[in-house]
């Protein structure tokens, strides 16, 4: 997942720089910027929603297996940014 994202981002950057497509590059980056703003309460703990580490399963020593990671929280105790995104 990450490798493709890095490759695609670098491809966009190189093509826009070499081809002088700055306006096109800005249009292609608008959805990325909006996605960052929307997910920032999960990425930064101070802003709100507690989020487990992505792609990191929890190890259950009793069964010797890995399980899904999840977060438990009370929606009424979220910060204003977290409440905005969660609702």
Secondary structure in CASP SS format (residue, H / E / C, confidence):
PFRMAT SS
TARGET T0000
AUTHOR 0000-0000-0000
METHOD secondary structure of the structure
MODEL  1
X C 1.00
X H 1.00
X H 1.00
X H 1.00
X H 1.00
X H 1.00
X H 1.00
X H 1.00
X H 1.00
X H 1.00
X H 1.00
X H 1.00
X H 1.00
X H 1.00
X H 1.00
X H 1.00
X H 1.00
X H 1.00
X H 1.00
X C 1.00
X C 1.00
X H 1.00
X H 1.00
X H 1.00
X H 1.00
X H 1.00
X H 1.00
X H 1.00
X H 1.00
X H 1.00
X H 1.00
X H 1.00
X H 1.00
X H 1.00
X H 1.00
X H 1.00
X H 1.00
X H 1.00
X H 1.00
X H 1.00
X H 1.00
X H 1.00
X H 1.00
X C 1.00
X H 1.00
X H 1.00
X H 1.00
X C 1.00
X C 1.00
X C 1.00
X C 1.00
X C 1.00
X C 1.00
X C 1.00
X C 1.00
X C 1.00
X C 1.00
X E 1.00
X E 1.00
X E 1.00
X C 1.00
X C 1.00
X C 1.00
X C 1.00
X E 1.00
X E 1.00
X E 1.00
X C 1.00
X C 1.00
X C 1.00
X C 1.00
X C 1.00
X C 1.00
X C 1.00
X H 1.00
X H 1.00
X H 1.00
X C 1.00
X C 1.00
X H 1.00
X H 1.00
X H 1.00
X H 1.00
X H 1.00
X H 1.00
X H 1.00
X C 1.00
END
